[in-house]
Amino acid sequence: MTSDIQSIYEHRKLNWAIISVLVVLHAGAIAALFMFSWHALIISLLLYWVSVGLGISMGYHRLHTHRSYKLPRALEYFLAFCGTLSLEGGPIFWVATHRIHHQYSDKPGDPHSPREGAWWAHIGWLLTGESKHNDTKLMSKYAPDLARDPFYAYLNTYHWIPIVVVSILLLVFGGLPLLLWATCMRLTFGLHATWTVNSVTHLWGTRRFTTRDDSRNNVIIALLTFGEGWHNNHHAHPTSARHGLAWYEIDFSWIQISILKYLGIAKAVRVAKVHTAIPEREAA
């Protein structure tokens, strides 16, 4: 299996397609600073919540990867669609990569461990090697539950279409300033916020649980990512829908899941028992 992982995350050459997209986004984010408007900021924050809060945190991560709760199929599909608006790849790619991370966390085979350098963990792993975002067959080995579903297979292949369509609509109805803010600035900020979970929360923060990796809880990252910064809690209890396990650990995604549970929409919600420190593989 390690050889398969090494073929996915090749270190040898730069991926100029990904680099080019990121350069354009960062340039657009800088340009957005000179075209500020409250209207553009509000729409950007709304789309940030939809893409990172609903799509990545509640969807790709807690629902699709760890199956920490269940939703009606239509709503599950909707969260996956929201995830594509983050520009973090399709659901099969994202889920497979994260499951590999948990299996080899901070060990050989981990796609983005800071033990190979903070820069590597934050962004370097994405900038080198052949992109496998659209290789549904290869990534389905690690996410077979999603790969069997035609909707996820299609969305994984064409994950870039929703963000292109949304960007065109933003340009048509809001002009260049709205495009720069709600696409370039939002995506740039959202990508870096998500990447800090891979880098910062394996380097700086507190450790409540003794796990087999370097995961840490970081309140700043948690606030930026709707609760994903309680990373040590998560690695100790990976199938828990709740990451902020204490009253003072703000977890916006858990609040949203709790509301869905109260309404009878979210079912089979898994929540960790905080009085035990369970090593990751035993918890999984």
PAPAMI-738093 format. One line per field, with one value per residue: residue number from 0; residue in one letter; x, y, z of N, C-alpha, C in turn. Coordinates in pm, whole numbers, plus 50000, padded with zeros to 5 digits. Layout:
! PAPAMI-738093
kemar	NUM/...;
zado	A/...;
npx	X/...;
npy	Y/...;
npz	Z/...;
capx	X/...;
capy	Y/...;
capz	Z/...;
cpx	X/...;
cpy	Y/...;
cpz	Z/...;
This chain:
! PAPAMI-738093
kemar	0/1/2/3/4/5/6/7/8/9/10/11/12/13/14/15/16/17/18/19/20/21/22/23/24/25/26/27/28/29/30/31/32/33/34/35/36/37/38/39/40/41/42/43/44/45/46/47/48/49/50/51/52/53/54/55/56/57/58/59/60/61/62/63/64/65/66/67/68/69/70/71/72/73/74/75/76/77/78/79/80/81/82/83/84/85/86/87/88/89/90/91/92/93/94/95/96/97/98/99/100/101/102/103/104/105/106/107/108/109/110/111/112/113/114/115/116/117/118/119/120/121/122/123/124/125/126/127/128/129/130/131/132/133/134/135/136/137/138/139/140/141/142/143/144/145/146/147/148/149/150/151/152/153/154/155/156/157/158/159/160/161/162/163/164/165/166/167/168/169/170/171/172/173/174/175/176/177/178/179/180/181/182/183/184/185/186/187/188/189/190/191/192/193/194/195/196/197/198/199/200/201/202/203/204/205/206/207/208/209/210/211/212/213/214/215/216/217/218/219/220/221/222/223/224/225/226/227/228/229/230/231/232/233/234/235/236/237/238/239/240/241/242/243/244/245/246/247/248/249/250/251/252/253/254/255/256/257/258/259/260/261/262/263/264/265/266/267/268/269/270/271/272/273/274/275/276/277/278/279/280/281/282/283;
zado	M/T/S/D/I/Q/S/I/Y/E/H/R/K/L/N/W/A/I/I/S/V/L/V/V/L/H/A/G/A/I/A/A/L/F/M/F/S/W/H/A/L/I/I/S/L/L/L/Y/W/V/S/V/G/L/G/I/S/M/G/Y/H/R/L/H/T/H/R/S/Y/K/L/P/R/A/L/E/Y/F/L/A/F/C/G/T/L/S/L/E/G/G/P/I/F/W/V/A/T/H/R/I/H/H/Q/Y/S/D/K/P/G/D/P/H/S/P/R/E/G/A/W/W/A/H/I/G/W/L/L/T/G/E/S/K/H/N/D/T/K/L/M/S/K/Y/A/P/D/L/A/R/D/P/F/Y/A/Y/L/N/T/Y/H/W/I/P/I/V/V/V/S/I/L/L/L/V/F/G/G/L/P/L/L/L/W/A/T/C/M/R/L/T/F/G/L/H/A/T/W/T/V/N/S/V/T/H/L/W/G/T/R/R/F/T/T/R/D/D/S/R/N/N/V/I/I/A/L/L/T/F/G/E/G/W/H/N/N/H/H/A/H/P/T/S/A/R/H/G/L/A/W/Y/E/I/D/F/S/W/I/Q/I/S/I/L/K/Y/L/G/I/A/K/A/V/R/V/A/K/V/H/T/A/I/P/E/R/E/A/A;
npx	50083/50202/50363/50170/50072/50297/50311/50095/50149/50381/50710/50878/50857/50742/50400/50268/50017/49851/50003/49984/49710/49690/49861/49723/49490/49597/49703/49468/49344/49505/49458/49192/49192/49209/48966/48753/48433/48143/47933/48053/48219/48035/47898/48117/48183/47952/47968/48205/48130/47945/48111/48346/48254/48002/48060/48334/48401/48158/48072/48270/48462/48357/48121/48143/48405/48452/48207/48053/47797/47462/47280/46987/46998/46987/47057/47311/47438/47417/47590/47831/47843/47868/48123/48285/48298/48502/48736/48902/48925/48757/48504/48581/48859/48931/48835/48970/49240/49238/49175/49400/49583/49503/49558/49835/49935/50166/50374/50581/50433/50221/50050/50087/50265/50407/50652/50805/50860/50732/50644/50604/50390/50194/50150/50327/50302/50095/50189/50372/50437/50220/49886/49612/49347/49134/49151/48959/48946/49190/49186/48955/49017/49076/48849/48609/48336/48231/48306/48148/47913/47742/47692/47890/48117/48091/48087/48339/48503/48429/48464/48546/48365/48135/48256/48353/48117/47984/48167/48148/47885/47911/48075/47911/47685/47791/48022/48378/48492/48335/48388/48663/48666/48474/48552/48844/48968/48817/48860/49140/49184/49029/49155/49411/49332/49226/49456/49614/49525/49649/49915/49976/49827/49959/50187/50179/50013/49787/49779/49540/49489/49676/49809/49914/50044/50140/49934/49751/49552/49422/49309/49280/49292/49072/48862/48878/48811/48565/48567/48752/49004/49038/49220/49374/49185/49023/49190/49220/48962/48839/48594/48404/48142/48153/48404/48506/48540/48498/48318/48419/48547/48492/48288/48168/48066/47975/47768/47591/47540/47417/47182/47056/47026/46847/46626/46558/46678/46952/47094/47203/47423/47751/47930/48214/48320/48442/48590/48778/49095/49151/49364/49428/49391/49258/49027/48910;
npy	49879/50118/50176/50243/50478/50638/50665/50826/51066/51207/51332/51453/51642/51970/52069/52238/52318/52332/52516/52744/52809/52872/53091/53282/53307/53411/53651/53776/53797/53984/54203/54242/54377/54640/54701/54717/54646/54650/54495/54303/54179/54064/53876/53717/53611/53463/53270/53154/53029/52846/52690/52610/52576/52428/52259/52151/52109/52008/51840/51700/51624/51543/51405/51263/51149/51039/50944/51025/51093/51063/51164/51251/51130/51326/51564/51496/51479/51747/51873/51771/51891/52156/52133/52122/52386/52493/52458/52244/52004/51701/51496/51221/51224/51400/51270/51022/51106/51215/50994/50839/51004/50974/50704/50690/50889/51140/50969/50765/50780/50943/51197/51471/51552/51755/51667/51635/51888/52216/52378/52188/52040/52234/52337/52242/51968/51965/52099/51953/51677/51452/51549/51393/51443/51387/51118/50885/50606/50524/50668/50567/50334/50396/50520/50357/50350/50592/50586/50394/50519/50674/50951/51072/50986/51119/51386/51402/51386/51613/51827/52089/52238/52355/52574/52731/52804/52946/53155/53286/53377/53551/53746/53840/53944/54101/54222/54295/54356/54197/53941/53924/53934/53738/53509/53497/53611/53478/53202/53185/53254/53054/52816/52840/52846/52588/52439/52502/52331/52096/52168/52371/52269/52039/52118/52340/52402/52259/51938/51721/51451/51148/51056/50871/51043/51383/51557/51851/52074/52381/52691/52922/52826/52662/52847/52966/52761/52648/52472/52275/52296/52172/51953/51753/51640/51535/51346/51166/51077/50997/50936/51091/51324/51558/51785/51986/51919/52015/52260/52511/52489/52601/52493/52525/52367/52144/52260/52316/52055/51956/52104/52001/51741/51781/51861/51626/51552/51486/51175/50891/51005/51031/51074/51154/51012/51197/51131/50940/50867/50773/50595/50664/50453/50259/50398/50435;
npz	50000/50069/49848/49658/49768/49753/49480/49435/49569/49448/49476/49298/49082/48986/48986/48748/48664/48893/49038/48872/48888/49161/49176/49023/49179/49421/49329/49247/49496/49625/49457/49517/49757/49691/49596/49775/49918/50124/50045/49875/50061/50243/50081/50017/50269/50316/50111/50193/50430/50321/50152/50303/50570/50549/50326/50348/50630/50765/50558/50349/50545/50818/50755/50495/50499/50763/50841/51064/51120/50988/50698/50503/50166/49959/50092/50175/49928/49859/50045/49955/49704/49790/49896/49668/49597/49737/49609/49664/49544/49426/49593/49625/49591/49805/50035/50019/50040/50299/50456/50412/50539/50808/50846/50822/50988/51043/50986/50765/50448/50508/50348/50402/50625/50884/50968/50751/50695/50754/50544/50345/50456/50462/50198/50006/49938/49759/49541/49404/49188/49004/48945/49099/49113/48940/48904/48943/48961/49082/49329/49436/49559/49816/49896/49864/49926/49841/49574/49458/49412/49157/49146/49311/49178/48933/49022/49132/48909/48763/48937/48921/48778/48923/49067/48861/48728/48934/48967/48720/48736/48952/48837/48629/48762/48964/48887/48842/49104/49284/49187/49239/49519/49613/49485/49432/49673/49871/49811/49832/50102/50224/50137/50256/50524/50557/50497/50716/50909/50839/50873/51089/51311/51364/51469/51655/51958/52204/52371/52453/52448/52437/52149/51854/51690/51598/51649/51747/51952/51847/51908/51748/51484/51496/51517/51267/51096/51149/51362/51308/51408/51653/51666/51786/51956/51756/51627/51832/51861/51595/51467/51583/51568/51697/51756/51923/52238/52491/52686/52638/52398/52104/51849/51556/51349/51486/51628/51419/51326/51552/51554/51325/51416/51629/51485/51372/51138/51106/51170/51371/51510/51610/51909/52095/52405/52657/52882/52847/52702/52399/52190/51842/51639/51782/51846/51597;
capx	50000/50289/50405/50058/50067/50410/50280/49996/50210/50516/50783/50990/50847/50639/50275/50251/49874/49805/50077/49929/49581/49714/49921/49614/49405/49665/49710/49333/49316/49574/49385/49064/49213/49195/48829/48670/48296/48077/47851/48140/48266/47926/47879/48234/48169/47846/48022/48305/48055/47889/48215/48433/48174/47913/48119/48452/48395/48043/48054/48384/48537/48286/48020/48187/48526/48445/48071/48022/47653/47394/47183/46917/47092/46986/47133/47449/47488/47428/47712/47942/47845/47926/48266/48356/48311/48623/48848/48990/48912/48632/48483/48657/48998/48947/48812/49079/49360/49228/49182/49542/49646/49476/49623/49980/49954/50301/50462/50600/50307/50132/50070/50121/50313/50510/50783/50878/50872/50606/50603/50552/50260/50096/50115/50423/50256/50002/50258/50464/50384/50105/49758/49524/49213/49034/49177/48858/48975/49296/49145/48843/49073/49074/48715/48520/48196/48191/48332/48038/47798/47765/47692/48020/48215/48076/48127/48484/48565/48396/48454/48583/48255/48057/48325/48359/47982/47960/48253/48089/47766/47958/48125/47800/47592/47859/48138/48511/48517/48272/48463/48791/48643/48398/48623/48989/48998/48753/48928/49275/49174/48976/49258/49513/49272/49221/49593/49672/49491/49754/50046/49982/49773/50053/50308/50157/49885/49785/49744/49460/49497/49800/49785/50036/50090/50173/49815/49732/49435/49461/49184/49272/49257/48934/48770/48885/48769/48437/48588/48849/49131/49049/49272/49413/49058/48976/49272/49191/48826/48816/48457/48315/48092/48188/48548/48525/48485/48473/48223/48492/48603/48386/48284/48051/48009/47899/47643/47503/47498/47324/47052/46998/46984/46727/46516/46534/46736/47076/47072/47321/47530/47850/47995/48315/48313/48566/48662/48881/49187/49160/49454/49352/49351/49158/48902/48853;
capy	50000/50235/50208/50311/50614/50712/50697/50933/51189/51208/51450/51481/51754/52069/52060/52376/52350/52376/52638/52855/52845/52936/53224/53369/53332/53500/53783/53830/53832/54111/54307/54264/54473/54776/54715/54672/54692/54566/54399/54194/54108/53982/53761/53632/53539/53365/53160/53088/52938/52738/52603/52552/52533/52318/52167/52080/52065/51920/51746/51617/51570/51469/51316/51174/51075/50963/50893/51047/51107/51030/51260/51206/51127/51453/51661/51450/51523/51892/51910/51740/51999/52272/52109/52155/52531/52531/52432/52146/51877/51629/51424/51096/51264/51460/51166/50925/51169/51230/50862/50802/51083/50912/50573/50706/51024/51176/50857/50749/50754/51056/51290/51609/51561/51856/51605/51657/52033/52290/52422/52069/52006/52339/52352/52177/51838/51988/52166/51861/51550/51449/51565/51275/51488/51327/50975/50824/50465/50511/50717/50487/50228/50444/50569/50273/50379/50702/50552/50311/50605/50749/51096/51112/50963/51228/51511/51399/51413/51748/51910/52227/52308/52446/52698/52811/52859/53047/53270/53357/53447/53664/53850/53896/54020/54189/54286/54249/54356/54082/53823/53920/53905/53614/53394/53496/53630/53371/53074/53194/53248/52922/52715/52852/52807/52443/52386/52516/52210/52000/52215/52435/52186/51930/52183/52429/52388/52174/51798/51664/51306/51088/50988/50821/51145/51511/51644/51944/52161/52520/52766/53015/52748/52616/52957/52993/52645/52597/52369/52173/52316/52084/51843/51643/51573/51461/51228/51070/51027/51038/50919/51178/51440/51673/51799/52064/51826/52088/52370/52630/52462/52640/52405/52570/52256/52062/52332/52295/51915/51943/52159/51901/51628/51824/51865/51492/51536/51410/51051/50811/51100/50976/51175/51091/51024/51272/51090/50843/50908/50655/50609/50681/50333/50192/50474/50416;
capz	50000/50074/49712/49595/49822/49697/49341/49436/49615/49394/49523/49209/48990/49016/48912/48705/48652/49025/49071/48794/48945/49290/49152/48979/49295/49515/49266/49256/49636/49650/49384/49584/49866/49635/49546/49887/49941/50224/49970/49832/50180/50297/49991/50032/50396/50298/50032/50276/50518/50240/50097/50406/50684/50511/50230/50394/50769/50786/50448/50313/50659/50924/50698/50389/50535/50888/50861/51204/51129/50863/50647/50381/50054/49886/50170/50169/49798/49862/50116/49866/49606/49858/49910/49544/49589/49811/49519/49728/49475/49435/49720/49635/49615/49938/50136/50012/50094/50444/50517/50410/50645/50938/50853/50834/51041/51086/50960/50620/50379/50532/50236/50440/50763/50909/50990/50626/50681/50767/50410/50276/50511/50435/50056/49916/49889/49648/49431/49338/49143/48913/49010/49092/49148/48853/48889/49028/48980/49180/49461/49487/49643/49953/49926/49783/49955/49753/49434/49408/49386/49032/49169/49361/49072/48837/49086/49150/48779/48718/49058/48890/48708/49009/49102/48739/48707/49037/48938/48607/48787/49033/48746/48553/48847/49060/48829/48881/49249/49349/49146/49311/49661/49641/49430/49459/49815/49950/49790/49886/50248/50261/50116/50361/50651/50559/50501/50850/50986/50808/50917/51221/51420/51393/51518/51769/52028/52323/52348/52561/52438/52389/52023/51790/51596/51660/51641/51858/51950/51828/51911/51636/51366/51516/51485/51123/51017/51197/51464/51266/51479/51770/51585/51874/51991/51640/51604/51939/51838/51455/51420/51659/51495/51778/51773/52044/52338/52615/52665/52591/52266/52011/51733/51482/51273/51579/51655/51303/51328/51665/51510/51235/51499/51702/51388/51324/51004/51124/51245/51407/51537/51701/51992/52180/52550/52681/53002/52811/52596/52316/52075/51719/51570/51865/51837/51465;
cpx	50086/50334/50297/50052/50180/50385/50179/50061/50358/50585/50872/50976/50730/50517/50236/50104/49821/49874/50018/49797/49600/49776/49813/49524/49470/49678/49575/49297/49383/49501/49254/49075/49194/49054/48730/48529/48233/47991/47934/48189/48159/47901/47996/48225/48061/47897/48132/48239/48000/47998/48299/48352/48086/47987/48235/48434/48280/48035/48171/48446/48451/48183/48081/48311/48504/48306/48029/47874/47593/47294/47104/47009/47099/47069/47281/47513/47509/47556/47835/47955/47907/48076/48344/48379/48432/48748/48950/48976/48776/48622/48565/48804/49018/48937/48927/49207/49354/49232/49325/49616/49624/49548/49773/50017/50093/50398/50484/50470/50203/50154/50115/50160/50418/50646/50869/50894/50737/50553/50543/50411/50154/50054/50205/50375/50160/50073/50352/50393/50263/49976/49672/49379/49106/49055/49085/48893/49081/49250/49032/48891/49065/48940/48613/48373/48145/48204/48220/47917/47824/47770/47830/48129/48211/48125/48278/48557/48546/48380/48480/48467/48176/48126/48338/48225/47953/48044/48199/47967/47806/48005/48010/47715/47660/47981/48269/48536/48457/48344/48593/48773/48582/48459/48769/49022/48941/48827/49068/49273/49128/49078/49363/49457/49267/49360/49657/49635/49596/49888/50047/49937/49851/50185/50287/50018/49899/49740/49668/49477/49634/49768/49919/50092/50117/50054/49799/49601/49481/49335/49171/49231/49114/48834/48767/48821/48645/48453/48692/48982/49145/49100/49319/49290/49011/49059/49256/49056/48783/48673/48357/48272/48124/48339/48582/48460/48464/48384/48291/48556/48494/48397/48157/47987/47927/47766/47543/47452/47396/47185/46982/46951/46856/46605/46482/46591/46864/47049/47207/47442/47624/47919/48091/48283/48446/48643/48769/48967/49218/49259/49378/49304/49248/49023/48833/48788;
cpy	50126/50276/50280/50456/50698/50750/50809/51066/51191/51339/51511/51607/51846/52047/52202/52415/52403/52506/52759/52903/52921/53075/53324/53405/53430/53641/53852/53873/53963/54226/54341/54368/54616/54801/54672/54731/54598/54459/54278/54113/54015/53859/53664/53549/53432/53244/53085/52988/52820/52639/52534/52498/52413/52214/52086/52024/51967/51810/51655/51548/51483/51371/51216/51092/50983/50907/50906/51077/51075/51139/51196/51222/51260/51559/51624/51494/51675/51937/51879/51846/52125/52257/52143/52305/52582/52521/52338/52008/51813/51547/51297/51126/51313/51352/51066/50982/51178/51095/50809/50876/51019/50778/50586/50838/51044/51058/50846/50707/50862/51159/51429/51620/51671/51797/51610/51806/52102/52334/52305/52038/52107/52342/52273/52046/51850/52041/52073/51734/51564/51460/51441/51313/51415/51177/50898/50678/50444/50552/50635/50370/50267/50503/50488/50302/50493/50664/50468/50394/50688/50900/51143/51092/51077/51359/51516/51433/51558/51845/52057/52307/52400/52578/52789/52879/52970/53172/53353/53437/53568/53779/53918/53988/54116/54258/54232/54252/54235/53953/53811/53883/53766/53490/53396/53508/53515/53239/53075/53181/53109/52811/52720/52812/52655/52383/52401/52398/52103/52039/52263/52342/52055/51986/52261/52411/52296/52033/51746/51513/51263/51007/50949/50920/51273/51607/51727/52021/52306/52604/52860/52941/52697/52723/52986/52883/52576/52477/52265/52186/52237/51949/51725/51566/51483/51335/51124/51004/51061/51023/51004/51298/51569/51676/51882/51990/51889/52208/52493/52608/52483/52558/52435/52457/52165/52129/52309/52151/51892/51994/52060/51778/51661/51823/51727/51464/51454/51290/50987/50899/51042/51089/51104/51111/51079/51223/50985/50898/50786/50679/50597/50552/50253/50263/50451/50281;
cpz	50000/49935/49635/49640/49765/49551/49330/49470/49577/49431/49414/49124/49026/48928/48871/48686/48784/49065/48999/48851/49076/49274/49111/49097/49393/49459/49272/49396/49673/49581/49453/49696/49819/49580/49652/49881/50042/50158/49928/49950/50235/50211/50002/50160/50386/50220/50107/50370/50439/50198/50204/50524/50654/50427/50285/50535/50794/50682/50425/50435/50750/50869/50601/50427/50654/50919/51008/51228/50993/50827/50534/50260/49979/49960/50173/50037/49796/49933/50031/49757/49666/49872/49785/49531/49668/49726/49583/49666/49494/49562/49733/49662/49757/50045/50136/50074/50245/50515/50518/50520/50781/50952/50880/50900/51101/51081/50809/50552/50402/50421/50277/50587/50778/50942/50864/50597/50687/50632/50333/50324/50472/50289/49961/49858/49772/49523/49355/49296/49053/48990/48989/49124/49067/48833/48983/49058/49087/49319/49521/49571/49789/49993/49845/49805/49868/49607/49375/49368/49260/49051/49214/49256/48969/48897/49106/49020/48737/48836/49031/48828/48801/49038/48980/48714/48807/49009/48822/48652/48871/48945/48673/48639/48944/49007/48884/49031/49320/49311/49225/49457/49682/49578/49473/49608/49898/49935/49849/50038/50293/50244/50226/50498/50663/50570/50638/50939/50962/50868/51061/51332/51438/51446/51647/51827/52147/52287/52470/52566/52389/52265/51961/51687/51672/51665/51768/51842/51941/51812/51792/51509/51376/51479/51336/51039/51072/51292/51428/51340/51607/51720/51670/51922/51878/51615/51713/51918/51695/51407/51496/51574/51569/51797/51896/52160/52475/52584/52606/52454/52161/51884/51654/51402/51364/51615/51542/51297/51439/51629/51418/51313/51574/51611/51332/51186/51011/51214/51278/51433/51643/51776/52087/52327/52597/52803/52973/52699/52512/52203/51945/51657/51649/51856/51705/51451;
